């Protein structure tokens, strides 16, 4: 843990840490430096940038956070799957030189790009959009369904991302294609070996169709999972009690975050946060700390 985090938390500055945000480097609409400035403006003690399968925004976010006087925790949201279900895994403080993890992620990004191209080809049969409309100016970002949705919105077909997902891009539609993902247990191991810590993202979100079970959490904990994002705006309250009990029984940590995407989602920066004591435990011993 750096002196910056110590100064921030000892002074009592801020009202917690938002540990799940996305920028233009994946499916957010805001640059990393703007996220840092907004986090400081609303009084957060710090934030993590967790773009999908990429660390491209770390340097910009770190510099902007330092300039704004808040803490920055480098992170990433990994595309993984376990027992045939999609699982998003938040990875914090990993070593950027971790060969095995980043080799696996290069395969994920390549598969996501191929999938997006094919989905755009399918969608363009019925809607007038081009690949250039989807990629935009950030041609190095991790491309996914949200970018296709944004192109459809910009072309006037739908009012917002959510409607485009519901009408065109949902699993099972004629335009939808699945994508390659790392096995979650392998991802947890690779994050640990890269000097980081892993947190299961939004385990009770409605879009997952059912909550993660206690048995599933037991398997993930045995692999080295550090925590679970129980405090997330999209978690269903009625699905949480068994998860809360399982997290406590397994000795896992609980984190909170907004899953901020700028204009891409209704989630607002800082609406859910992680308190200082949890942040301190998370940062202790990381390869790339706050």
C-alpha positions in Angstrom: 0.0 0.0 0.0 1.4 3.4 -1.0 1.8 6.5 1.1 -0.9 8.1 -1.0 -3.6 5.7 0.2 -2.4 6.1 3.8 -2.6 9.9 3.6 -6.0 9.8 2.0 -7.6 7.4 4.5 -5.8 8.8 7.6 -7.1 12.3 6.8 -10.7 11.0 6.6 -11.0 12.4 3.0 -13.6 11.0 0.7 -16.6 8.8 1.3 -15.2 5.4 0.2 -13.7 3.8 -2.9 -15.6 2.9 -6.1 -13.9 -0.3 -7.3 -15.7 -1.0 -10.6 -15.6 1.6 -13.4 -15.3 1.5 -17.2 -13.8 3.9 -19.6 -13.6 4.3 -23.4 -11.0 1.6 -23.4 -13.8 -0.9 -23.1 -17.5 -0.2 -23.0 -17.6 3.0 -21.0 -18.1 6.5 -22.6 -15.7 8.5 -20.4 -11.9 8.8 -20.5 -10.0 7.6 -17.5 -8.8 11.1 -16.6 -12.4 12.3 -16.6 -13.4 9.5 -14.2 -10.7 10.5 -11.8 -11.8 14.2 -11.9 -15.4 13.2 -11.3 -14.5 10.9 -8.5 -12.6 13.7 -6.8 -15.5 16.2 -7.4 -18.0 14.0 -5.7 -15.8 13.3 -2.7 -14.6 9.8 -3.3 -11.4 8.8 -1.6 -10.4 6.8 -4.7 -11.5 4.5 -7.5 -10.4 1.5 -9.5 -10.5 1.4 -13.3 -11.7 -2.1 -14.4 -12.0 -2.1 -18.1 -12.9 -5.4 -19.8 -9.8 -7.5 -20.4 -7.4 -4.6 -20.8 -5.2 -2.3 -18.7 -4.8 0.3 -21.5 -6.3 3.1 -19.3 -4.1 2.6 -16.2 -1.4 5.2 -16.8 -3.9 7.9 -17.7 -6.1 7.1 -14.7 -3.2 6.9 -12.3 -1.8 10.3 -13.4 -5.2 12.0 -13.2 -5.9 10.5 -9.8 -2.6 11.8 -8.4 -3.4 15.2 -9.8 -6.8 15.2 -8.2 -5.4 14.0 -4.8 -7.3 10.7 -4.7 -6.2 7.1 -4.7 -6.2 4.9 -7.8 -6.3 1.1 -7.7 -5.4 -0.6 -11.0 -7.9 -3.2 -12.0 -9.5 -5.1 -14.8 -12.8 -7.0 -15.4 -12.0 -10.5 -16.8 -14.3 -12.4 -19.2 -14.6 -15.8 -17.6 -17.0 -18.8 -17.5 -17.7 -21.5 -14.9 -20.1 -24.4 -15.3 -21.2 -23.0 -18.6 -22.2 -19.7 -17.2 -20.6 -16.3 -17.8 -18.8 -14.9 -14.8 -17.1 -11.5 -14.6 -14.1 -11.4 -12.4 -12.6 -8.2 -11.1 -8.8 -8.4 -10.8 -6.9 -5.8 -8.7 -3.3 -5.0 -8.4 -1.9 -7.5 -10.9 1.6 -7.4 -12.3 1.4 -6.0 -15.9 4.2 -8.4 -16.8 2.3 -11.5 -15.8 2.9 -13.6 -19.0 0.3 -16.4 -18.5 -2.6 -14.1 -17.6 -1.9 -11.6 -20.4 -1.4 -14.3 -23.0 -4.9 -15.7 -22.0 -6.4 -12.2 -22.2 -5.0 -11.7 -25.7 -7.0 -14.7 -26.8 -10.1 -13.3 -25.1 -9.7 -9.9 -26.8 -9.1 -11.5 -30.2 -12.2 -13.7 -29.8 -14.3 -10.7 -28.7 -13.1 -8.8 -31.8 -14.0 -11.6 -34.2 -17.3 -12.1 -32.5 -18.1 -8.4 -32.7 -17.2 -8.3 -36.4 -19.5 -11.2 -37.1 -22.4 -9.7 -35.1 -22.0 -6.4 -36.9 -22.1 -8.3 -40.2 -25.4 -10.0 -39.1 -26.9 -6.9 -37.7 -26.0 -4.8 -40.8 -28.3 -7.0 -42.9 -31.3 -5.4 -41.3 -29.9 -2.2 -39.8 -27.6 0.3 -41.6 -24.5 0.3 -39.4 -20.8 -0.2 -40.3 -17.9 -1.6 -38.5 -16.4 1.9 -38.3 -19.5 3.1 -36.5 -19.0 0.5 -33.9 -15.3 0.9 -33.3 -15.3 4.7 -33.3 -12.1 6.6 -32.4 -10.9 4.3 -29.7 -9.8 1.5 -32.1 -7.7 -0.2 -29.5 -10.5 -0.7 -27.0 -12.1 -4.0 -26.0 -15.1 -4.2 -28.4 -18.3 -5.8 -27.4 -22.1 -5.8 -27.7 -22.4 -2.3 -26.0 -20.5 -0.7 -28.9 -22.9 -2.3 -31.4 -25.8 -1.1 -29.3 -24.3 2.4 -29.3 -24.0 2.4 -33.1 -27.7 1.3 -33.4 -28.7 4.2 -31.0 -26.6 6.7 -32.9 -28.2 5.6 -36.2 -31.6 6.3 -34.6 -32.9 2.8 -34.4 -33.3 2.6 -30.6 -33.5 5.1 -27.7 -30.7 3.6 -25.6 -28.3 0.7 -25.1 -30.8 -1.2 -22.9 -33.5 -1.2 -25.6 -31.0 -2.3 -28.3 -30.0 -5.2 -26.1 -33.6 -6.2 -25.4 -34.6 -6.0 -29.1 -31.6 -7.1 -31.0 -28.5 -8.2 -29.0 -29.9 -10.5 -26.4 -28.6 -14.1 -26.2 -30.7 -16.3 -28.5 -31.4 -13.6 -31.1 -30.5 -14.2 -34.7 -27.7 -11.7 -34.4 -26.1 -13.0 -31.2 -22.9 -15.0 -31.0 -21.3 -16.4 -27.8 -17.6 -15.7 -27.2 -14.5 -17.4 -25.7 -13.9 -16.9 -22.0 -11.3 -18.1 -19.6 -12.4 -20.7 -17.1 -13.1 -18.8 -13.8 -11.1 -21.1 -11.6 -8.1 -20.7 -13.9 -8.5 -17.0 -14.0 -8.6 -16.8 -10.2 -5.3 -18.8 -10.1 -3.7 -16.6 -12.7 -4.7 -13.4 -10.9 -3.2 -14.8 -7.7 0.0 -15.8 -9.4 0.2 -12.3 -10.9 0.3 -10.8 -7.5 -3.3 -9.6 -7.5 -6.6 -10.3 -5.8 -9.9 -11.4 -7.4 -13.5 -10.4 -6.6 -16.6 -11.9 -8.2 -18.5 -9.1 -9.9 -22.3 -8.5 -9.5 -23.2 -12.1 -8.4 -26.9 -11.5 -8.1 -27.5 -9.2 -11.1 -30.8 -9.7 -12.8 -29.2 -10.2 -16.2 -27.5 -13.3 -14.9 -31.0 -15.0 -14.6 -30.1 -16.5 -11.3 -27.8 -15.7 -8.4 -24.5 -17.4 -7.8 -25.1 -20.3 -5.4 -23.2 -21.0 -2.1 -21.8 -24.2 -3.7 -20.4 -22.2 -6.6 -18.9 -19.7 -4.2 -17.3 -22.6 -2.3 -15.5 -23.8 -5.4 -14.4 -20.2 -6.3 -13.1 -19.6 -2.8 -11.1 -22.9 -2.8 -9.4 -21.6 -6.0 -8.4 -18.4 -4.2 -11.2 -15.9 -4.7 -10.7 -12.9 -2.4 -14.1 -11.3 -2.3 -17.6 -10.8 -3.7 -19.2 -7.6 -5.0 -22.3 -7.8 -2.9 -22.9 -4.1 -2.8 -23.7 -3.4 -6.5 -26.7 -1.5 -7.9 -27.8 -4.3 -10.1 -27.8 -7.1 -7.5 -31.4 -8.2 -6.7 -32.1 -7.7 -3.0 -34.2 -10.9 -2.8 -31.3 -13.0 -4.2 -28.7 -11.6 -1.7 -29.4 -13.3 1.7 -28.0 -16.7 0.8 -24.9 -15.1 -0.8 -24.3 -12.9 2.2 -24.4 -16.0 4.4 -22.1 -17.9 2.1 -19.6 -15.1 1.9 -19.5 -14.9 5.7 -19.1 -18.6 6.1 -16.3 -18.8 3.6 -14.4 -15.8 5.1 -14.6 -13.9 1.8 -14.5 -10.1 1.7 -17.5 -7.9 0.6 -16.9 -5.0 -1.8 -19.1 -2.3 -3.2 -18.9 -0.4 -6.5 -21.1 1.4 -9.1 -20.1 -0.4 -12.3 -19.9 3.0 -13.8 -20.0 3.2 -17.7 -20.5 7.0 -18.2 -23.5 7.5 -20.5 -23.6 3.8 -21.3 -25.5 2.9 -18.1 -27.7 4.5 -15.6 -25.3 3.5 -12.8 -23.7 6.6 -11.3 -20.2 6.9 -10.1 -19.9 6.5 -6.3 -23.5 5.3 -5.8 -22.0 2.2 -4.2 -18.6 2.1 -2.5 -16.1 0.0 -0.6 -15.1 1.3 2.9 -11.6 2.1 3.9 -10.9 -1.0 6.1 -11.8 -3.3 3.2 -9.7 -1.2 0.8 -6.7 -1.5 3.1 -7.0 -5.3 3.3 -7.4 -5.5 -0.5 -4.3 -3.4 -1.2 -2.0 -5.2 1.3 0.6 -7.1 -0.6 -0.6 -6.4 -4.1 2.0 -6.5 -7.0 0.7 -3.2 -8.2 -1.0 -1.4 -5.3 -2.9 1.8 -5.0 
